[in-house]
Amino acid sequence: MSDFLLLPLAALPFPNIDPVIVQIGPLAIRWYGLGYIVGILIAWWYAKRMVNTPQLWRNDTPPMKPVDLDDFVVWAAVGVVAGGRLGYVFFYDFAQFLANPLSLVAVWNGGMSFHGGLLGTVIAMVLFARSRGINPWSMIDVVAATAPIGLGLVRIANFINSELWGRTTDVPWGVIFPDGGPLPRHPSQLYEAALEGLVLFLVLRLLTHRLLMLKRPRFVGGAFIFGYGVSRIIVEFFRQPDAHIGYLAGGWLTMGMVLSMPMVLIGLWAMLTARSSESSAARA
C-alpha cells in the first residue's frame, strides 16, 4: 500500500473551535474580527510605550505625542480594512468584481489581502503624519514595530477558521482541515503566525530597544517590510495557492510571492539608505 494512502493516520486532529465566539441574533463576534480589533488595540498601547520612552529616539526627542497615536487609531483601522478589501478584490478576485461590482463591499463573504491592507495603512500614515507635521518615516517606523502583533493574531484566526491552509504533506504535524479534503496539510497559517508574528516582532523589538534604530528614520519600517516579504515567500512554498488563481508559473510561483518580492527590495533600500538620508528624512 502506498505510504501516501497512510498519511491521514499520522495527521494531527484539527481543534474543533467555533469560528464564531458568540452570537446574539444577527450579531456575531468572530475570532477573525477579534484578531483585528485586539491586534490594533495592543499595537496602539505598544506604540504609546515607545513614544513615551525618549531614549529610543534621536536627541531623546520623540517625533510625535501619545495623543497623536490616539487620533491615528481610527485612521489605521480604516486603512487596514479598506486597503485589505480593495487589495483582495483587485489582486485575487478581479474577475468577480467585473461580473458584480457590488462584491467590493461584500465583506461578510470574507476576503482580505495583507498587501492591500499594508498599502492602505501606509497611505493613512503619510496623510496623517503630514497633517500633524510629523516625519512620515518615523510614523511608519512606529507602526511597523507594532504590526506583527496583529499579523500573528489574524493568522491564528485563519487557522481556527480552517482557511488558507497549506499543501498536502507527510510531516508528523500535518493537519486534516475540515474543508481541506481527506489528506493532511501543512498548518501554514501557524507558520505565518510564527514568522510574520512572533519572530518578526522579536527582531523589530531588538532593533528598536537594543540597537536603537528608531534614531535612523525608515530603518525599522524597512526591516518590517523586508522581514514580512521574506517570511511570506518562505511560507508560500507550503501554502496552498488560491483555487481560482493557482500557480502562476513553474508549478511553484504564486501571487503571494509576486506581491512580496517588491517588498524585499523596498525593505532593503529603506534599510541601506536610512543612515545617509537621516537628516533629510527629519525635514520631511
C-alpha positions, -999 to +999 in steps of 0.1 A: +000+000+000+013+034-009+027+055+020+006+084+006-025+065+014-015+062+051-010+099+055-043+105+074-032+080+101-003+103+110-022+136+110-029+157+140-066+163+148-080+197+139-091+216+170-128+220+166-131+257+176-162+275+165-152+305+143-180+324+160-172+333+196-207+345+205-238+353+185-267+374+196-294+375+169-278+386+137-247+400+155-218+376+156-184+381+171-158+361+152-122+352+161-111+368+128-126+401+136-115+399+172-079+393+159-080+426+140-095+446+170-072+431+196-042+435+173-049+472+167-055+479+204-023+461+216-003+478+188-018+512+199-007+506+236+028+494+225+033+523+202+024+547+230+050+530+252+077+536+226+067+573+222+069+576+260+105+563+260+126+593+249+159+574+249+147+554+219+147+585+197+173+607+182+182+635+206+159+619+231+130+636+214+101+615+202+088+629+169+051+626+180+030+627+211+008+599+226-023+619+217-013+617+180-014+579+183-048+581+200-061+600+170-043+578+145-061+546+156-092+554+136-071+562+105-052+529+109-084+509+112-099+525+080-066+520+061-063+483+071-099+474+063-104+495+032-069+486+018-072+449+027-106+446+010-096+466-021-063+446-024-081+413-022-106+422-049-081+437-073-052+412-067-072+380-062-108+383-073-109+409-100-130+387-124-157+385-097-156+423-093-161+428-130-190+405-131-205+420-099-191+454-088-211+452-056-189+423-045-164+450-035-184+458-003-195+422+004-170+419+033-193+394+050-182+368+024-146+372+035-116+382+016-088+405+029-053+410+014-023+418+036-006+436+008-037+458+002-040+464+039-004+474+041-008+499+012-039+513+028-022+518+061+009+534+045-014+559+028-032+566+060+001+571+079+016+595+053-016+616+052-019+617+090+017+624+096+017+653+072-014+667+087+003+668+121+038+679+110+053+645+119+081+629+099+062+603+079+092+578+081+091+579+119+054+573+118+059+543+096+087+531+119+064+532+150+035+514+133+058+489+116+073+479+150+038+470+162+023+454+131+035+418+138+012+417+168-020+419+147-005+397+120+002+369+144-033+371+159-051+372+125-031+342+112-042+322+143-077+332+135-072+319+099-062+286+114-093+285+136-115+293+106-099+264+086-089+287+058-057+295+039-044+260+047-012+246+033-003+219+008-007+182+014+022+168+034+035+137+053+051+156+081+040+144+116+024+177+124+002+177+093-035+186+100-066+174+083-087+205+079-125+202+078-126+220+044-093+208+031-100+173+019-091+139+034-053+144+034-031+161+060-019+196+051+007+219+064-007+243+090+007+271+071-014+297+090+006+288+121+039+290+102+029+326+092+018+334+128+053+323+139+073+340+112+053+372+105+041+375+141+064+363+168+098+361+151+093+394+132+081+411+164+112+400+183+136+411+155+119+445+154+120+447+192+157+441+191+161+469+166+140+494+185+150+488+221+186+474+219+201+487+187+181+520+189+173+520+152+144+544+157+171+571+157+175+563+120+141+571+104+128+544+080+153+516+091+127+499+113+100+503+087+123+489+061+132+459+083+095+451+087+088+453+050+118+432+042+111+407+070+075+402+060+084+398+024+109+371+031+086+353+056+057+353+032+078+340+003+091+312+025+056+302+037+042+303+002+062+272-006+040+254+020+007+273+015-020+261-009-025+289-036-060+303-041-080+278-061-092+303-087-056+316-093-034+285-088+003+287-096+014+315-119+044+297-134+066+266-129+043+248-105+056+269-076+053+307-083+022+321-065+006+355-064+017+359-028+053+356-039+049+380-067+034+406-044+061+400-017+092+402-040+090+440-044+086+443-006+120+426-001+137+451-025+119+481-010+128+470+025+164+466+016+165+500+000+149+516+031+175+500+055+205+507+033+197+543+028+184+551+063+217+565+075+226+587+045+191+602+044+186+607+081+188+645+081+166+648+050+141+625+065+139+646+096+129+676+074+102+656+056 
